């Protein structure tokens, strides 16, 4: 239940951050007048990763839909990382 509560709070925060980034843009000006990344955009990115991990821990998201050919129950004890499947560039 606690993970579900956290997921709801994260979803609400993501919606608020999206509105903030939409209103002010992905780049803002610092005190020197130089363009810098919007802190709300950075926070949104980090919170999106945490939200995805929380949903994966709850098993809300899966690789295959139930009933698809080859589908089976997942027996992993944890959740997949945000960067699983990425390969280094040579």
N, CA, C and O atoms as CSV, one atom per row, in Angstrom:
chain,resi,resn,atom,element,x,y,z
A,1,UNK,N,N,0.824,-1.188,0.000
A,1,UNK,CA,C,0.000,0.000,0.000
A,1,UNK,C,C,0.874,1.261,0.000
A,1,UNK,O,O,0.529,2.269,-0.617
A,2,UNK,N,N,2.009,1.185,0.701
A,2,UNK,CA,C,2.883,2.356,0.770
A,2,UNK,C,C,3.453,2.688,-0.608
A,2,UNK,O,O,3.560,3.860,-0.968
A,3,UNK,N,N,3.819,1.665,-1.378
A,3,UNK,CA,C,4.321,1.913,-2.732
A,3,UNK,C,C,3.246,2.545,-3.613
A,3,UNK,O,O,3.543,3.406,-4.442
A,4,UNK,N,N,2.007,2.120,-3.434
A,4,UNK,CA,C,0.913,2.728,-4.199
A,4,UNK,C,C,0.731,4.195,-3.824
A,4,UNK,O,O,0.510,5.038,-4.694
A,5,UNK,N,N,0.822,4.499,-2.540
A,5,UNK,CA,C,0.715,5.897,-2.103
A,5,UNK,C,C,1.834,6.730,-2.707
A,5,UNK,O,O,1.599,7.841,-3.182
A,6,UNK,N,N,3.049,6.196,-2.690
A,6,UNK,CA,C,4.185,6.914,-3.262
A,6,UNK,C,C,4.011,7.120,-4.756
A,6,UNK,O,O,4.352,8.178,-5.284
A,7,UNK,N,N,3.481,6.110,-5.441
A,7,UNK,CA,C,3.257,6.237,-6.881
A,7,UNK,C,C,2.242,7.341,-7.182
A,7,UNK,O,O,2.402,8.085,-8.150
A,8,UNK,N,N,1.205,7.449,-6.361
A,8,UNK,CA,C,0.204,8.494,-6.559
A,8,UNK,C,C,0.817,9.871,-6.333
A,8,UNK,O,O,0.566,10.798,-7.102
A,9,UNK,N,N,1.618,10.005,-5.279
A,9,UNK,CA,C,2.278,11.285,-5.001
A,9,UNK,C,C,3.219,11.650,-6.145
A,9,UNK,O,O,3.257,12.802,-6.578
A,10,UNK,N,N,3.978,10.667,-6.636
A,10,UNK,CA,C,4.893,10.911,-7.755
A,10,UNK,C,C,4.136,11.337,-9.012
A,10,UNK,O,O,4.570,12.242,-9.726
A,11,UNK,N,N,3.021,10.693,-9.277
A,11,UNK,CA,C,2.223,11.060,-10.453
A,11,UNK,C,C,1.718,12.495,-10.344
A,11,UNK,O,O,1.725,13.235,-11.328
A,12,UNK,N,N,1.282,12.886,-9.158
A,12,UNK,CA,C,0.830,14.267,-8.950
A,12,UNK,C,C,1.976,15.265,-9.123
A,12,UNK,O,O,1.803,16.316,-9.741
A,13,UNK,N,N,3.150,14.928,-8.573
A,13,UNK,CA,C,4.309,15.805,-8.713
A,13,UNK,C,C,4.759,15.904,-10.169
A,13,UNK,O,O,5.155,16.974,-10.631
A,14,UNK,N,N,4.696,14.792,-10.884
A,14,UNK,CA,C,5.056,14.814,-12.307
A,14,UNK,C,C,4.126,15.729,-13.092
A,14,UNK,O,O,4.576,16.469,-13.967
A,15,UNK,N,N,2.841,15.683,-12.787
A,15,UNK,CA,C,1.892,16.549,-13.484
A,15,UNK,C,C,2.187,18.023,-13.197
A,15,UNK,O,O,2.124,18.859,-14.098
A,16,UNK,N,N,2.505,18.335,-11.946
A,16,UNK,CA,C,2.821,19.721,-11.585
A,16,UNK,C,C,4.109,20.178,-12.261
A,16,UNK,O,O,4.193,21.308,-12.743
A,17,UNK,N,N,5.120,19.297,-12.296
A,17,UNK,CA,C,6.384,19.652,-12.947
A,17,UNK,C,C,6.204,19.835,-14.450
A,17,UNK,O,O,6.809,20.727,-15.045
A,18,UNK,N,N,5.373,18.992,-15.066
A,18,UNK,CA,C,5.112,19.129,-16.500
A,18,UNK,C,C,4.501,20.486,-16.808
A,18,UNK,O,O,4.879,21.137,-17.781
A,19,UNK,N,N,3.553,20.912,-15.977
A,19,UNK,CA,C,2.922,22.216,-16.179
A,19,UNK,C,C,3.940,23.340,-16.011
A,19,UNK,O,O,3.922,24.316,-16.760
A,20,UNK,N,N,4.817,23.203,-15.039
A,20,UNK,CA,C,5.835,24.219,-14.798
A,20,UNK,C,C,6.827,24.307,-15.949
A,20,UNK,O,O,7.183,25.401,-16.387
A,21,UNK,N,N,7.269,23.163,-16.434
A,21,UNK,CA,C,8.207,23.149,-17.560
A,21,UNK,C,C,7.525,23.667,-18.821
A,21,UNK,O,O,8.145,24.379,-19.612
A,22,UNK,N,N,6.273,23.322,-19.012
A,22,UNK,CA,C,5.533,23.801,-20.183
A,22,UNK,C,C,5.400,25.320,-20.150
A,22,UNK,O,O,5.507,25.981,-21.183
A,23,UNK,N,N,5.168,25.867,-18.966
A,23,UNK,CA,C,4.980,27.314,-18.834
A,23,UNK,C,C,6.284,28.091,-18.993
A,23,UNK,O,O,6.302,29.161,-19.601
A,24,UNK,N,N,7.376,27.552,-18.448
A,24,UNK,CA,C,8.636,28.307,-18.463
A,24,UNK,C,C,9.631,27.814,-19.502
A,24,UNK,O,O,10.602,28.513,-19.792
A,25,UNK,N,N,9.420,26.638,-20.069
A,25,UNK,CA,C,10.314,26.108,-21.089
A,25,UNK,C,C,11.426,25.263,-20.491
A,25,UNK,O,O,11.675,25.331,-19.287
A,26,UNK,N,N,12.100,24.462,-21.319
A,26,UNK,CA,C,13.151,23.573,-20.818
A,26,UNK,C,C,14.429,24.319,-20.424
A,26,UNK,O,O,15.234,23.805,-19.648
A,27,UNK,N,N,14.612,25.522,-20.954
A,27,UNK,CA,C,15.780,26.333,-20.614
A,27,UNK,C,C,15.322,27.639,-19.978
A,27,UNK,O,O,14.329,28.236,-20.396
A,28,UNK,N,N,16.057,28.071,-18.966
A,28,UNK,CA,C,15.794,29.361,-18.339
A,28,UNK,C,C,17.108,30.138,-18.315
A,28,UNK,O,O,18.162,29.585,-18.628
A,29,UNK,N,N,17.051,31.393,-17.951
A,29,UNK,CA,C,18.258,32.224,-17.862
A,29,UNK,C,C,18.709,32.294,-16.402
A,29,UNK,O,O,17.893,32.478,-15.499
A,30,UNK,N,N,20.020,32.147,-16.182
A,30,UNK,CA,C,20.545,32.285,-14.825
A,30,UNK,C,C,20.789,33.754,-14.512
A,30,UNK,O,O,20.409,34.622,-15.299
A,31,UNK,N,N,21.412,34.047,-13.380
A,31,UNK,CA,C,21.616,35.432,-12.966
A,31,UNK,C,C,22.549,36.189,-13.907
A,31,UNK,O,O,22.500,37.418,-13.967
A,32,UNK,N,N,23.399,35.472,-14.642
A,32,UNK,CA,C,24.294,36.105,-15.614
A,32,UNK,C,C,23.637,36.248,-16.981
A,32,UNK,O,O,24.245,36.794,-17.901
A,33,UNK,N,N,22.410,35.768,-17.127
A,33,UNK,CA,C,21.689,35.864,-18.387
A,33,UNK,C,C,21.987,34.738,-19.363
A,33,UNK,O,O,21.555,34.780,-20.515
A,34,UNK,N,N,22.720,33.736,-18.909
A,34,UNK,CA,C,23.051,32.599,-19.767
A,34,UNK,C,C,21.949,31.548,-19.686
A,34,UNK,O,O,21.352,31.354,-18.627
A,35,UNK,N,N,21.675,30.864,-20.806
A,35,UNK,CA,C,20.657,29.808,-20.762
A,35,UNK,C,C,21.187,28.582,-20.012
A,35,UNK,O,O,22.303,28.122,-20.255
A,36,UNK,N,N,20.377,28.071,-19.112
A,36,UNK,CA,C,20.693,26.856,-18.352
A,36,UNK,C,C,19.460,25.962,-18.337
A,36,UNK,O,O,18.341,26.406,-18.595
A,37,UNK,N,N,19.694,24.700,-18.029
A,37,UNK,CA,C,18.578,23.756,-17.954
A,37,UNK,C,C,17.635,24.152,-16.818
A,37,UNK,O,O,18.074,24.529,-15.731
A,38,UNK,N,N,16.358,24.060,-17.085
A,38,UNK,CA,C,15.338,24.361,-16.089
A,38,UNK,C,C,15.416,23.304,-14.981
A,38,UNK,O,O,15.318,22.112,-15.272
A,39,UNK,N,N,15.589,23.712,-13.721
A,39,UNK,CA,C,15.634,22.737,-12.631
A,39,UNK,C,C,14.376,21.867,-12.556
A,39,UNK,O,O,14.448,20.705,-12.157
A,40,UNK,N,N,13.229,22.424,-12.938
A,40,UNK,CA,C,11.995,21.633,-12.940
A,40,UNK,C,C,12.067,20.522,-13.984
A,40,UNK,O,O,11.516,19.440,-13.782
A,41,UNK,N,N,12.743,20.788,-15.094
A,41,UNK,CA,C,12.915,19.772,-16.129
A,41,UNK,C,C,13.826,18.655,-15.645
A,41,UNK,O,O,13.570,17.477,-15.893
A,42,UNK,N,N,14.881,19.034,-14.958
A,42,UNK,CA,C,15.791,18.031,-14.398
A,42,UNK,C,C,15.099,17.190,-13.338
A,42,UNK,O,O,15.263,15.970,-13.305
A,43,UNK,N,N,14.334,17.828,-12.478
A,43,UNK,CA,C,13.600,17.099,-11.451
A,43,UNK,C,C,12.566,16.170,-12.074
A,43,UNK,O,O,12.357,15.059,-11.588
A,44,UNK,N,N,11.920,16.616,-13.143
A,44,UNK,CA,C,10.939,15.786,-13.843
A,44,UNK,C,C,11.594,14.520,-14.383
A,44,UNK,O,O,11.035,13.428,-14.274
A,45,UNK,N,N,12.787,14.672,-14.967
A,45,UNK,CA,C,13.502,13.517,-15.508
A,45,UNK,C,C,13.817,12.514,-14.405
A,45,UNK,O,O,13.582,11.318,-14.573
A,46,UNK,N,N,14.345,12.988,-13.281
A,46,UNK,CA,C,14.689,12.096,-12.174
A,46,UNK,C,C,13.451,11.443,-11.567
A,46,UNK,O,O,13.472,10.261,-11.224
A,47,UNK,N,N,12.394,12.201,-11.438
A,47,UNK,CA,C,11.166,11.661,-10.862
A,47,UNK,C,C,10.511,10.648,-11.803
A,47,UNK,O,O,9.879,9.695,-11.348
A,48,UNK,N,N,10.660,10.851,-13.106
A,48,UNK,CA,C,10.136,9.890,-14.075
A,48,UNK,C,C,10.826,8.542,-13.920
A,48,UNK,O,O,10.178,7.497,-13.985
A,49,UNK,N,N,12.140,8.564,-13.715
A,49,UNK,CA,C,12.884,7.318,-13.507
A,49,UNK,C,C,12.412,6.632,-12.223
A,49,UNK,O,O,12.170,5.425,-12.212
A,50,UNK,N,N,12.285,7.403,-11.146
A,50,UNK,CA,C,11.826,6.835,-9.869
A,50,UNK,C,C,10.409,6.287,-9.990
A,50,UNK,O,O,10.098,5.238,-9.426
A,51,UNK,N,N,9.549,6.992,-10.724
A,51,UNK,CA,C,8.167,6.548,-10.923
A,51,UNK,C,C,8.135,5.223,-11.689
A,51,UNK,O,O,7.390,4.309,-11.335
A,52,UNK,N,N,8.944,5.130,-12.733
A,52,UNK,CA,C,9.014,3.886,-13.493
A,52,UNK,C,C,9.512,2.727,-12.655
A,52,UNK,O,O,9.009,1.609,-12.769
A,53,UNK,N,N,10.492,2.986,-11.819
A,53,UNK,CA,C,11.003,1.933,-10.947
A,53,UNK,C,C,9.961,1.517,-9.919
A,53,UNK,O,O,9.849,0.336,-9.590
A,54,UNK,N,N,9.209,2.467,-9.418
A,54,UNK,CA,C,8.155,2.147,-8.456
A,54,UNK,C,C,7.072,1.292,-9.111
A,54,UNK,O,O,6.607,0.314,-8.526
A,55,UNK,N,N,6.676,1.665,-10.323
A,55,UNK,CA,C,5.670,0.864,-11.037
A,55,UNK,C,C,6.199,-0.525,-11.352
A,55,UNK,O,O,5.452,-1.502,-11.292
A,56,UNK,N,N,7.483,-0.622,-11.689
A,56,UNK,CA,C,8.067,-1.936,-11.960
A,56,UNK,C,C,8.107,-2.778,-10.690
A,56,UNK,O,O,7.875,-3.986,-10.738
A,57,UNK,N,N,8.400,-2.148,-9.558
A,57,UNK,CA,C,8.419,-2.880,-8.290
A,57,UNK,C,C,7.026,-3.386,-7.930
A,57,UNK,O,O,6.884,-4.433,-7.299
A,58,UNK,N,N,6.008,-2.646,-8.329
A,58,UNK,CA,C,4.630,-3.061,-8.087
A,58,UNK,C,C,4.139,-4.058,-9.137
A,58,UNK,O,O,3.045,-4.612,-9.025
A,59,UNK,N,N,4.967,-4.272,-10.152
A,59,UNK,CA,C,4.626,-5.147,-11.282
A,59,UNK,C,C,3.413,-4.643,-12.039
A,59,UNK,O,O,2.609,-5.428,-12.541
A,60,UNK,N,N,3.287,-3.314,-12.116
A,60,UNK,CA,C,2.211,-2.697,-12.886
A,60,UNK,C,C,2.556,-2.737,-14.362
A,60,UNK,O,O,1.668,-2.857,-15.206
A,61,UNK,N,N,3.846,-2.636,-14.679
A,61,UNK,CA,C,4.285,-2.702,-16.064
A,61,UNK,C,C,4.979,-4.031,-16.278
A,61,UNK,O,O,5.627,-4.556,-15.373
A,62,UNK,N,N,4.843,-4.574,-17.476
A,62,UNK,CA,C,5.438,-5.873,-17.785
A,62,UNK,C,C,5.964,-5.853,-19.205
A,62,UNK,O,O,5.679,-4.938,-19.978
A,63,UNK,N,N,6.735,-6.873,-19.536
A,63,UNK,CA,C,7.302,-6.984,-20.874
A,63,UNK,C,C,6.249,-7.368,-21.902
A,63,UNK,O,O,6.272,-6.864,-23.025
A,64,UNK,N,N,5.329,-8.250,-21.536
A,64,UNK,CA,C,4.318,-8.755,-22.461
A,64,UNK,C,C,2.946,-8.655,-21.801
A,64,UNK,O,O,2.816,-8.728,-20.579
A,65,UNK,N,N,1.951,-8.491,-22.623
A,65,UNK,CA,C,0.585,-8.480,-22.114
A,65,UNK,C,C,0.167,-9.903,-21.739
A,65,UNK,O,O,0.611,-10.855,-22.381
A,66,UNK,N,N,-0.662,-10.067,-20.731
A,66,UNK,CA,C,-1.123,-11.407,-20.359
A,66,UNK,C,C,-1.836,-12.072,-21.527
A,66,UNK,O,O,-2.609,-11.436,-22.244
A,67,UNK,N,N,-1.565,-13.354,-21.707
A,67,UNK,CA,C,-2.227,-14.096,-22.761
A,67,UNK,C,C,-1.452,-14.112,-24.067
A,67,UNK,O,O,-1.826,-14.839,-24.987
A,68,UNK,N,N,-0.381,-13.328,-24.175
A,68,UNK,CA,C,0.417,-13.360,-25.401
A,68,UNK,C,C,1.187,-14.670,-25.453
A,68,UNK,O,O,1.470,-15.289,-24.428
A,69,UNK,N,N,1.513,-15.070,-26.656
A,69,UNK,CA,C,2.283,-16.298,-26.827
A,69,UNK,C,C,3.633,-16.138,-26.147
A,69,UNK,O,O,4.326,-15.140,-26.347
A,70,UNK,N,N,3.997,-17.119,-25.350
A,70,UNK,CA,C,5.284,-17.077,-24.675
A,70,UNK,C,C,5.270,-16.284,-23.383
A,70,UNK,O,O,6.314,-16.117,-22.751
A,71,UNK,N,N,4.114,-15.795,-22.981
A,71,UNK,CA,C,4.089,-15.017,-21.737
A,71,UNK,C,C,4.191,-15.967,-20.548
A,71,UNK,O,O,3.694,-17.093,-20.579
A,72,UNK,N,N,4.841,-15.483,-19.514
A,72,UNK,CA,C,4.989,-16.275,-18.298
A,72,UNK,C,C,5.069,-15.312,-17.126
A,72,UNK,O,O,5.307,-14.117,-17.299
A,73,UNK,N,N,4.873,-15.837,-15.964
A,73,UNK,CA,C,4.980,-15.007,-14.776
A,73,UNK,C,C,6.428,-14.610,-14.563
A,73,UNK,O,O,7.342,-15.392,-14.827
A,74,UNK,N,N,6.630,-13.406,-14.091
A,74,UNK,CA,C,7.977,-12.946,-13.805
A,74,UNK,C,C,8.387,-13.443,-12.432
A,74,UNK,O,O,7.611,-13.368,-11.479
A,75,UNK,N,N,9.590,-13.943,-12.332
A,75,UNK,CA,C,10.086,-14.453,-11.061
A,75,UNK,C,C,11.283,-13.673,-10.579
A,75,UNK,O,O,12.056,-14.169,-9.759
A,76,UNK,N,N,11.454,-12.454,-11.073
A,76,UNK,CA,C,12.567,-11.635,-10.615
A,76,UNK,C,C,12.248,-11.088,-9.235
A,76,UNK,O,O,11.101,-10.756,-8.936
A,77,UNK,N,N,13.257,-10.998,-8.411
A,77,UNK,CA,C,13.027,-10.490,-7.060
A,77,UNK,C,C,13.025,-8.974,-7.018
A,77,UNK,O,O,12.431,-8.387,-6.114
A,78,UNK,N,N,13.676,-8.324,-7.976
A,78,UNK,CA,C,13.755,-6.870,-7.968
A,78,UNK,C,C,13.093,-6.293,-9.193
A,78,UNK,O,O,12.152,-6.872,-9.736
A,79,UNK,N,N,13.579,-5.161,-9.623
A,79,UNK,CA,C,13.047,-4.524,-10.813
A,79,UNK,C,C,14.198,-4.191,-11.734
A,79,UNK,O,O,15.353,-4.145,-11.312
A,80,UNK,N,N,13.885,-3.964,-12.967
A,80,UNK,CA,C,14.917,-3.645,-13.937
A,80,UNK,C,C,15.357,-2.200,-13.769
A,80,UNK,O,O,14.570,-1.334,-13.388
A,81,UNK,N,N,16.604,-1.961,-14.054
A,81,UNK,CA,C,17.130,-0.605,-13.979
A,81,UNK,C,C,16.618,0.251,-15.112
A,81,UNK,O,O,16.092,-0.253,-16.104
A,82,UNK,N,N,16.776,1.543,-14.956
A,82,UNK,CA,C,16.295,2.485,-15.965
A,82,UNK,C,C,17.096,2.386,-17.256
A,82,UNK,O,O,16.618,2.781,-18.319
A,83,UNK,N,N,18.319,1.855,-17.164
A,83,UNK,CA,C,19.192,1.846,-18.323
A,83,UNK,C,C,19.431,0.440,-18.872
A,83,UNK,O,O,20.387,0.225,-19.618
A,84,UNK,N,N,18.583,-0.508,-18.516
A,84,UNK,CA,C,18.731,-1.867,-18.998
A,84,UNK,C,C,18.560,-1.904,-20.510
A,84,UNK,O,O,17.643,-1.290,-21.055
A,85,UNK,N,N,19.431,-2.613,-21.167
A,85,UNK,CA,C,19.310,-2.756,-22.605
A,85,UNK,C,C,20.127,-1.752,-23.399
A,85,UNK,O,O,20.258,-1.897,-24.615
A,86,UNK,N,N,20.683,-0.733,-22.741
A,86,UNK,CA,C,21.505,0.234,-23.444
A,86,UNK,C,C,22.888,-0.348,-23.643
A,86,UNK,O,O,23.413,-1.030,-22.763
A,87,UNK,N,N,23.473,-0.085,-24.781
A,87,UNK,CA,C,24.808,-0.600,-25.067
A,87,UNK,C,C,25.765,0.565,-25.246
A,87,UNK,O,O,25.384,1.630,-25.732
A,88,UNK,N,N,26.986,0.355,-24.856
A,88,UNK,CA,C,28.003,1.399,-24.984
A,88,UNK,C,C,28.333,1.607,-26.455
A,88,UNK,O,O,28.294,0.674,-27.257
A,89,UNK,N,N,28.656,2.837,-26.785
A,89,UNK,CA,C,29.056,3.174,-28.147
A,89,UNK,C,C,30.546,2.958,-28.259
A,89,UNK,O,O,31.318,3.427,-27.423
A,90,UNK,N,N,30.945,2.250,-29.288
A,90,UNK,CA,C,32.375,1.974,-29.474
A,90,UNK,C,C,33.009,3.021,-30.336
A,90,UNK,O,O,34.209,2.956,-30.604
